Amino acid sequence: MIQTDTGLQVMWNRLLAVVEEQGQALIRAAFSPIVRECGDISAGIFDAQGRMLTQAVTGTPGHINTMAEAVKTMRARFAMADMKPGDIYMTNDPWIASGHLNDFLLMMPVFHRGAVIGFTSCTSHLVDLGGLGMGPEGSDIFDEGLLIPPCKLVDQGEVNALLLDIVKANSRDPIANEGDIYALIACCEAGARRLSGMMEEFGIDDLDALADHIIDTSRRGTLEAIAELPKGIFHSTLAIDGYERPITLQAALTIADDHLLLDFAGSSGCSAKGINVPLNYATAYAVFALRCIIGSDIPNNAGSLDPFRVVAPKGCILNAVAPSPVAMRHTIGQMTPDLVYGCLTQALPDQVPAEGASCMYDLPLRHVPEAVGRGDTEFALELVFNGGAGARPDFDGLSATAFPSGVWGSQIETTEAAAPVLITKRELRLDSGGAGKMRGGLGQHIELKSSKDEDILLFLSVERIDTPAAGRHGGGAGAPGRIRLGAQGADLPGKGTVRIPAGTTLLFETPGGGGFGNPTERAAAAVASDIADGLVSIEAAQQLYGAKP
């Protein structure tokens, strides 16, 4: 194909289809429910320089945007001259890959007509890597499981059997881990096969011209969007629950003519617990938040990411350095969009949503220690539930929606089939959305218990228990999260290890999103619809909106 702008655009569109097929291969082949049911993945195609050209639509920003930089690091670690067809490289180093040990990142060189023309890469979450388990109790990275430095997982099509055995030997769910690793391999291979086939079809020997077109076009569009923004430095502070003590996150956003600089200076220091965030992960979510507002119609790739820069002092909680414990880095990392929006709303007051539940309300569960050796009661499972998103300037917040993570909620049937867990209730949480001209999204009310006469261990690490999502421009706060053992039980803190006794129900309520605008401006028809749909009680409607029953 003659490489005109039209021809390059056709190939760009094909590349988007190729990478989506690559991502679906991972989801369909995966063993763990958090991957195959919740989409906790990323998949991408990179040029020979390690620049991300396309990403699968399915995936979480914490995986996608960290992968965009990780491939550059991995490519620099291994000499291209030594790469052979069928080679695949791997690491779960939190400071290279996706911020904690449970995320495995793979990179595969793609050969076409005998030469490396690019790479495929992907990331997904493995359910258990040993250590203390998927919780915040580790005192350092060594407590949190098995760390694998960058290495060769597959050598010319031959899987490194010893490495696979080591991973399995360090897991409470070795079969799922093995299956998920093979799913990651299949993802890389599917992308490589389709990419080479696309190049054969279009008659091109390398990706150089296409890569330059994608990256230059995307960078130019992003710079045009930045040029329209008000210039200046905007500051924001966000108080969150923390673990041992409350945490303060601070940011300064500089909007310049040709870039945005986000500085986390002033944020609290690291915690002694595993809620610290490597900078690569904090950057991934902060930049995602900015890109949702600035140039949101531009595909995510190395070009559109290039004008966004993030810095933070070493040792602050958003730039934890090794060997800090980071197992639950998403708890705070996923709060950074609300921090960023606190800056951006000063420049674009009519475009930025209110605060939301933000961090995933995930429930890592496993058997109690005394169950070891009784195979029918041993399990490891991570459930994902989401709270309400913040209200938008012209729309209500979405209920029970994964923003910013994008990870879908766990399904009841799949959960009960995979582990001895019984979910007895799951419904939207009445009155949990913050009041406003636009109402915040609702959280969820979930009840679960052991389906056997066995206790269950729960590793809690969630936010918005003590500091709910704030409204914007006069909007009310969303309801805070709430966790109890039994309907009459005392409220539990958001972080720590909890033993759920056999026969006892865990009541798990996710937070609501904040409202946007003055509640008195909400249309009467909208309030009536909320009441009719069971989203707002009559009592709350009367108190917050002055509605008549």
C-alpha positions in Angstrom: 0.0 0.0 0.0 1.2 3.5 -0.9 1.8 5.2 2.5 -0.4 8.3 1.9 -2.2 9.9 4.9 -5.3 7.9 3.9 -3.4 4.7 3.7 -1.7 5.3 7.1 -5.1 6.0 8.6 -6.5 2.7 7.3 -3.5 0.9 8.8 -4.0 2.8 12.1 -7.6 1.7 12.2 -6.5 -1.9 11.5 -4.0 -1.7 14.3 -6.7 -0.7 16.7 -8.7 -3.9 15.7 -5.6 -6.0 16.1 -4.8 -4.9 19.6 -8.5 -5.3 20.7 -8.4 -8.9 19.5 -5.1 -9.3 21.4 -6.8 -8.1 24.6 -9.8 -10.3 24.1 -7.5 -13.3 23.7 -6.2 -12.7 27.2 -9.7 -12.3 28.8 -11.0 -15.4 27.1 -8.1 -17.6 28.0 -7.6 -16.4 31.6 -8.4 -18.6 34.6 -8.9 -16.0 37.4 -12.3 -14.3 37.6 -10.7 -10.9 38.2 -9.2 -11.2 34.7 -11.9 -13.1 32.7 -14.9 -11.5 34.4 -13.6 -8.1 35.5 -11.1 -7.2 32.7 -8.2 -6.3 35.0 -5.7 -6.2 32.1 -3.9 -4.2 29.5 -2.7 -5.1 26.0 -0.7 -2.9 23.6 1.3 -2.8 20.4 4.7 -0.9 20.3 7.1 0.1 17.6 10.7 -1.0 17.5 11.7 2.0 19.7 9.3 0.8 22.4 6.7 3.6 21.8 3.1 2.6 22.5 1.1 2.8 19.2 -2.2 1.3 20.3 -3.9 -0.1 23.4 -6.9 -2.4 23.8 -10.1 -0.6 24.9 -10.6 -3.1 27.6 -8.2 -2.5 30.4 -7.4 -0.4 33.5 -5.3 2.8 33.3 -3.0 1.4 36.0 -2.0 -1.3 33.7 -2.2 0.5 30.3 -0.2 3.7 31.2 2.4 1.8 33.3 2.8 -0.6 30.4 3.5 2.4 28.1 6.7 3.1 30.0 7.5 -0.5 31.1 8.1 -1.6 27.5 10.8 1.1 27.1 12.5 -0.2 30.2 12.3 -3.8 29.2 13.5 -3.1 25.6 16.5 -1.3 27.0 17.3 -4.2 29.4 17.6 -6.8 26.6 19.6 -6.4 23.4 17.5 -6.6 20.3 20.3 -8.4 18.5 19.9 -11.3 20.9 16.1 -11.6 20.4 14.8 -14.6 18.5 11.3 -15.4 17.2 9.2 -16.9 19.9 11.0 -15.1 22.8 8.9 -13.5 25.5 10.2 -11.4 28.4 8.5 -10.9 31.8 8.6 -9.1 35.1 6.3 -8.2 38.0 8.7 -5.7 39.5 6.3 -3.0 40.9 8.6 -0.2 39.9 8.8 -1.4 36.3 5.4 -3.0 35.7 2.2 -2.1 37.3 2.9 -1.1 40.9 2.5 -4.3 42.9 3.7 -7.9 42.6 0.4 -9.4 41.5 0.5 -7.8 38.1 2.6 -9.7 35.6 3.9 -7.8 32.5 5.0 -9.6 29.3 6.8 -8.2 26.3 7.2 -10.1 23.0 9.4 -9.0 20.1 7.5 -9.2 16.8 9.4 -10.5 13.8 8.4 -9.8 10.3 10.6 -10.9 7.3 13.4 -11.8 9.7 13.6 -8.5 11.6 12.2 -7.2 14.9 9.7 -4.5 13.8 8.0 -3.9 17.2 6.6 -5.5 20.3 3.4 -6.8 21.8 2.8 -6.4 25.5 0.2 -7.2 28.1 -0.5 -7.1 31.8 -2.9 -9.0 34.1 -3.5 -9.6 37.7 -2.5 -13.0 39.2 -4.6 -13.9 42.2 -1.9 -15.0 44.7 1.9 -14.7 44.8 2.5 -15.9 48.3 3.7 -13.7 51.1 1.1 -12.4 53.6 -1.6 -12.4 50.9 -3.3 -9.6 48.9 -3.5 -7.1 51.8 -1.8 -4.1 53.3 -0.1 -5.8 56.3 3.4 -6.2 54.8 6.2 -4.2 56.2 8.2 -4.3 53.0 8.0 -5.8 49.5 9.6 -9.0 50.7 6.5 -9.7 52.9 4.2 -9.3 49.9 5.3 -12.2 47.8 7.5 -13.3 44.9 9.3 -10.6 43.0 10.6 -11.6 39.5 13.1 -9.3 37.9 13.0 -8.8 34.1 13.8 -12.2 32.6 13.0 -14.5 29.6 9.8 -16.4 30.2 9.7 -18.0 26.8 12.9 -18.9 24.8 12.1 -19.4 21.0 8.7 -20.9 21.9 9.9 -23.0 24.8 8.4 -21.9 28.2 10.9 -21.6 31.1 9.6 -24.6 33.1 11.7 -23.8 36.2 10.4 -20.2 36.3 6.8 -21.5 36.0 7.4 -24.0 38.8 8.8 -21.3 41.0 5.7 -19.1 40.5 3.4 -22.1 41.2 5.4 -23.1 44.3 4.9 -19.6 45.7 1.1 -19.4 45.3 -1.9 -20.6 47.1 -3.7 -21.0 43.8 -1.0 -22.5 41.5 -3.3 -23.8 38.8 -4.9 -20.4 38.3 -1.5 -18.7 38.2 -0.2 -21.2 35.6 -3.4 -20.7 33.5 -3.1 -16.9 33.7 0.5 -16.9 32.6 -0.3 -19.0 29.6 -3.2 -16.6 28.8 -0.7 -13.7 28.9 1.5 -15.7 26.5 -1.4 -16.3 24.2 -2.2 -12.6 24.3 1.3 -11.6 23.1 1.3 -14.3 20.5 -2.1 -13.4 19.1 -1.1 -9.7 18.8 2.2 -10.6 17.1 0.6 -13.0 14.6 -2.1 -10.5 13.6 0.4 -7.6 13.4 2.7 -9.5 11.1 -0.3 -10.6 9.0 -1.5 -7.0 8.7 1.9 -5.9 7.5 2.0 -8.7 5.0 -1.4 -7.7 3.7 -0.5 -4.0 3.3 2.9 -4.8 1.9 5.1 -3.0 4.4 8.5 -4.1 5.8 8.5 -2.0 9.0 6.2 0.2 11.2 8.4 3.3 11.0 6.1 5.5 8.9 2.9 4.3 10.5 4.4 4.8 14.0 5.5 8.3 13.2 2.1 9.1 11.7 0.3 7.8 14.8 2.5 9.5 17.3 2.9 12.8 15.5 -0.8 13.1 14.8 -1.7 12.3 18.4 0.9 14.6 19.9 -0.2 17.5 17.6 -3.9 17.0 18.6 -3.0 17.0 22.3 -0.9 20.1 22.0 -3.8 21.8 20.2 -6.1 20.9 23.1 -3.5 22.2 25.7 -3.2 25.4 23.8 -6.8 26.2 24.4 -6.5 25.9 28.2 -6.1 28.8 30.6 -2.4 29.0 31.6 -1.1 29.1 35.2 -0.4 27.0 38.3 -3.3 25.5 40.1 -3.1 23.8 43.6 -5.2 21.1 45.2 -5.3 19.2 48.5 -7.1 16.0 49.2 -7.6 14.5 52.6 -8.1 10.7 52.7 -8.5 8.0 55.3 -5.0 6.4 55.3 -4.2 3.5 57.6 -2.3 4.4 60.8 -3.3 8.1 60.3 -5.1 10.3 57.8 -3.2 11.1 54.7 -2.9 14.4 52.8 -2.3 14.4 49.0 -1.2 17.6 47.4 -0.7 18.6 43.8 0.4 21.6 41.8 -0.7 21.6 38.1 1.2 23.8 35.8 -0.5 24.4 32.4 2.1 25.7 30.0 1.9 26.4 26.3 3.1 23.0 25.2 2.8 20.7 28.2 1.2 20.0 31.6 3.4 19.4 34.7 1.9 17.8 37.8 3.9 17.9 41.0 2.9 15.9 44.1 5.3 17.8 46.4 3.7 18.3 49.9 2.0 14.9 50.0 2.3 12.8 53.1 5.3 10.5 53.6 5.1 6.8 53.1 3.1 4.5 55.4 4.5 1.6 57.3 1.7 -0.5 55.6 1.3 -1.7 52.1 -0.8 1.3 50.8 2.2 3.1 49.3 2.2 4.0 45.6 5.2 3.7 43.1 5.4 6.8 41.0 4.7 4.9 37.8 1.3 3.9 39.1 0.4 7.3 40.5 1.4 8.8 37.1 -0.7 6.4 35.2 -3.9 7.4 37.0 -3.1 11.1 37.2 -2.4 11.4 33.5 -5.5 9.3 32.7 -7.6 11.8 34.7 -6.2 14.7 32.8 -6.7 13.0 29.4 -10.3 12.4 30.2 -10.8 16.1 30.1 -8.0 17.3 27.8 -8.0 15.8 24.3 -10.3 12.9 25.3 -11.1 12.1 21.7 -7.5 11.5 20.9 -6.4 7.8 21.1 -4.1 6.9 24.0 -0.5 6.3 22.8 3.0 7.6 23.2 2.2 10.8 21.2 -0.9 11.8 23.3 0.8 10.9 26.6 4.0 12.8 25.8 2.9 16.4 26.8 1.9 15.2 30.3 4.7 15.1 33.0 4.4 14.0 36.6 7.0 14.4 39.4 7.0 13.8 43.1 9.6 13.8 45.9 11.1 10.4 46.6 9.7 8.9 49.8 6.3 10.6 49.6 3.3 8.2 49.5 2.9 8.8 45.7 6.5 8.1 45.0 7.4 5.1 47.2 10.8 3.6 46.6 11.9 0.0 47.0 11.5 -1.9 49.2 8.4 -0.1 50.5 5.3 -2.3 50.8 3.0 -1.5 47.9 0.5 -4.5 47.6 -2.6 -2.3 47.9 -1.1 0.7 45.9 -4.4 1.1 44.1 -6.2 2.2 47.2 -4.5 5.6 47.2 -3.3 5.6 43.5 -6.9 5.6 42.3 -7.6 8.7 44.5 -5.2 10.8 42.4 -7.9 11.7 39.8 -9.9 13.5 42.4 -6.7 15.3 43.5 -6.0 16.3 39.9 -9.5 17.4 39.3 -9.2 19.7 42.3 -6.6 21.5 40.3 -8.2 21.3 36.9 -11.6 22.6 38.1 -10.0 25.9 38.8 -9.1 26.2 35.1 -12.2 24.5 33.7 -14.9 24.9 36.2 -17.7 23.7 33.9 -16.0 20.5 32.7 -14.7 18.6 35.7 -16.9 16.2 37.7 -17.4 16.0 41.5 -15.4 13.6 43.5 -16.4 9.9 43.4 -15.9 6.7 45.3 -12.7 6.5 43.2 -10.8 3.5 44.6 -12.0 0.0 43.9 -13.8 -1.6 46.8 -12.1 -4.9 46.3 -12.4 -7.9 48.7 -9.4 -10.2 48.6 -10.6 -13.4 50.4 -8.9 -16.7 51.3 -9.0 -19.6 53.6 -8.0 -19.4 57.2 -4.6 -20.9 58.3 -6.1 -23.9 60.0 -7.8 -24.9 56.7 -4.3 -25.6 55.1 -4.1 -29.3 54.1 -7.9 -29.6 53.6 -7.9 -29.1 49.9 -11.7 -28.6 49.6 -11.5 -25.5 51.8 -8.4 -23.8 50.4 -8.9 -20.9 48.0 -7.8 -17.5 47.1 -10.1 -15.0 45.4 -10.3 -11.3 44.8 -13.7 -9.7 44.4 -14.2 -6.3 42.9 -17.1 -3.9 43.7 -17.4 -0.2 42.9 -19.0 2.8 44.3 -20.7 5.8 42.7 -19.0 8.2 40.4 -19.1 11.9 40.9 -21.9 13.9 39.3 -20.9 15.6 36.0 -21.7 19.2 35.0 -24.6 18.1 32.8 -25.3 14.6 33.9 -25.9 12.6 37.1 -23.0 10.5 38.3 -23.0 6.8 37.2 -24.0 4.3 39.9 -21.8 1.4 41.0 -19.3 2.3 38.2 -15.6 1.7 38.1 -14.1 5.2 37.6 -11.2 5.6 37.3 -10.2 1.9 37.4 -12.4 0.6 34.6 -12.5 -2.8 36.3 -15.9 -4.4 36.0 -17.7 -5.6 39.1 -17.5 -9.3 40.1 -20.4 -11.5 39.1 -22.4 -13.4 41.7 -22.7 -16.7 39.9 -19.0 -16.7 39.0 -17.9 -15.9 42.5 -20.0 -18.6 44.1 -18.8 -21.2 41.5 -15.1 -20.3 42.1 -15.0 -20.2 45.9 -17.0 -21.2 49.1 -18.6 -17.8 49.2 -22.4 -17.1 49.2 -23.6 -13.6 48.2 -27.1 -13.1 49.7 -27.7 -9.5 48.6 -26.4 -7.0 46.1 -28.4 -3.9 45.4 -27.9 -0.1 44.8 -27.6 1.8 48.1 -30.5 4.1 48.7 -29.7 7.8 49.3 -25.9 7.3 48.8 -25.5 9.8 45.9 -24.6 13.3 46.9 -27.3 15.9 46.3 -27.0 18.5 43.7 -28.4 20.0 40.5 -26.8 16.8 39.2 -26.9 13.9 41.6 -23.9 11.8 42.5 -23.9 8.1 41.6 -25.1 5.5 44.1 -22.9 3.0 45.8 -23.9 -0.7 46.5 -25.0 -2.7 49.4 -23.5 -6.2 49.4 -24.0 -9.1 51.9 -21.8 -12.2 51.8 -20.8 -15.1 54.0 -19.0 -18.4 53.9 -21.0 -21.1 52.1 -19.3 -23.8 54.3 -18.8 -24.2 58.0 -15.5 -22.5 57.7 -14.2 -19.0 58.6 -12.9 -16.7 55.8 -10.1 -14.2 55.9 -10.7 -10.8 54.4 -7.9 -8.3 53.6 -9.4 -4.8 53.6 -7.9 -1.8 52.0 -10.5 0.7 50.9 -11.0 4.5 51.2 -13.9 6.9 51.7 -14.9 5.5 55.1 -14.0 8.6 57.1 -13.7 11.1 54.3 -16.6 10.8 51.8 -16.5 12.1 48.2 -17.0 15.9 48.2 -19.5 17.6 45.9 -18.5 20.4 43.6 -20.0 23.9 43.1 -22.5 23.6 45.9 -23.2 19.8 45.5 -23.4 17.6 48.6 -21.0 14.9 49.6 -21.7 11.3 48.8 -22.4 8.7 51.5 -19.2 7.2 53.1 -18.5 3.5 52.8 -19.4 1.3 55.6 -18.3 -2.3 56.6 -19.8 -4.5 59.4 -19.9 -8.1 60.6 -23.6 -8.7 61.1 -26.4 -6.1 60.9 -25.8 -5.1 64.6 -22.0 -5.3 64.4 -19.7 -2.3 65.0 -18.3 -0.5 61.9 -15.0 -1.8 60.8 -12.1 0.3 59.7 -11.3 0.4 56.0 -8.0 -1.3 56.2 -6.7 -4.4 58.0 -7.3 -8.2 58.2 -10.8 -9.3 59.1 -11.9 -12.8 60.1 -15.4 -13.6 58.9 -16.7 -16.3 61.2 -18.7 -19.1 59.7 -22.4 -18.2 59.6 -21.7 -14.5 60.0 -22.7 -12.1 57.2 -20.3 -9.4 56.0 -22.2 -6.2 55.2 -20.3 -4.2 52.7 -21.5 -0.7 51.5 -19.6 1.2 48.9 -19.5 5.0 48.9 -21.6 7.3 46.8 -20.3 10.1 44.5 -20.5 13.8 45.2 -23.2 16.0 43.7 -22.6 18.9 41.3 -24.3 22.3 41.7 -26.9 23.6 44.1 -29.5 20.9 45.0 -32.3 23.5 44.8 -31.7 23.8 41.1 -32.4 20.1 40.5 -35.5 19.7 38.2 -38.6 18.5 40.0 -39.1 15.8 37.3 -35.6 14.4 38.0 -36.3 14.2 41.8 -39.6 12.5 41.1 -37.9 10.0 38.8 -35.2 9.3 41.5 -38.0 8.5 44.0 -39.9 6.3 41.5 -36.8 4.4 40.6 -35.9 3.7 44.3 -32.7 5.7 44.2 -33.7 8.4 46.7 -36.1 8.1 49.6 -39.0 10.4 50.0 -37.6 11.6 53.3 -34.2 12.5 51.7 -35.9 14.1 48.7 -37.9 16.4 51.0 -34.8 17.3 53.1 -32.3 17.8 50.3 -34.5 19.0 47.4 -37.6 20.3 49.1 -39.6 17.8 47.1 -43.2 17.0 47.8 -44.2 13.3 48.2 
